[in-house]
Amino acid sequence: MPGIGAKTAAALVARYGAVEQILAAAQTGNDGFPAGAATKVLAAADYLAVAPAVVRGRTDAPVPELDDALPRTPADPAALVELADRYGIESSINRVLNAIAH
């Protein structure tokens, strides 16, 4: 939401829901709606009225089934060891390997 910080925007979404409900709450002076945020929301009302249609993703696009299971072992263990040694990330690689093994 234009002019509103991320924390305030998150709090408004948590309390009121979607942009449409936030705008309606600001317009009706809903109890507890922060005055400063209401001013900013109302100033951006024209933008907020059309924003949902612009930014919403498609929900009717066909998406094929996908096997998203992580492999239990690396495809090329030697290459992984080489990368870990080269970049000094052995500890991080070991945590990843431990996580995918379980």
N, C-alpha and C positions, 0 to 999 in steps of 0.2 A: 504494500500500500504506500503510495507516494507520501513522503514527508513523515512517515511513522517509523520509528526504530523497530528493529527485528524483535526485541523482547516484547514491546507493546503490541506489535502485530500478532505475535504468537499468543499472547494473552487474550487478545480479542478473538482470535480463531478458536482458542480453547473454550472461551465462554459463550460465544455467539454462533460459531460455525462458519459457514461459507461467506464469501464476500457479500452476497445478497442480504444475508441476515445481519451482518455487521452494518451495512449501509442502512437497513431498515431500523436497527436499534439506534443508530446515530440520529436518524431523522425523527424518530419518535421520542428521543430523549429518555431512552430506557434507563431505569434505575441502575446506577453503578457504572454507566458508560463514562469513561474519563473525559472531562470537558475538553482538555487539550486535544485529545485524539478525535473527539467528535468534530471539532472545528476543522481538523485536517481531513478527516473522512468526508465531511460535507463539502469541503473545497474541491475534493477530487471526485465528487459524485458522478460527473459526466464520464470521466475515465473509468471509474469503477463499474458503471452501468454496462459498458461494452467489454471490459477486460476479460470477464469469464469466457465469453465466446471466442476471444482471440487466443487465450492461453490454455484452454482445456484441450487435453489430448483426445485423440480418437478412441472410441471404445468399441467400434465395430470393425476394426481392421483384423483380418484373419491372421492368427498367429499359430504357426505349426507347433506341435508338441516338441519339447526340447528336453533332452536329458541334461540336467544341470548338476548332476552329482559330481563332486570333486573326486579325482583319482586318489587312491590310497597311497600311491607312491609316485615319485616324479618320473616323467617319461624318459628323461636322460639324466640319471643321477650324477654321472661324471661332469657333465656341463654345469649342473647346479652347484656342485662342489667348487668348480673352477670360478664361477661367478661369485659365490660366497667368499672365497679366498681373495679374489681380485678387489672386491669392494668392502671387505671387512665386515660382512653382515652374517657371519656364521650363526650368531646367537638368534638373529631374527629368522633365518632360514630354519634353524632347528625348532623354533616355536611353531612355525607354519607346518613343518613336517609332522611334528607331534600332534598338532590340531587335526590335520587331515587323516592321520592314522587312526583316530578314535571315532 
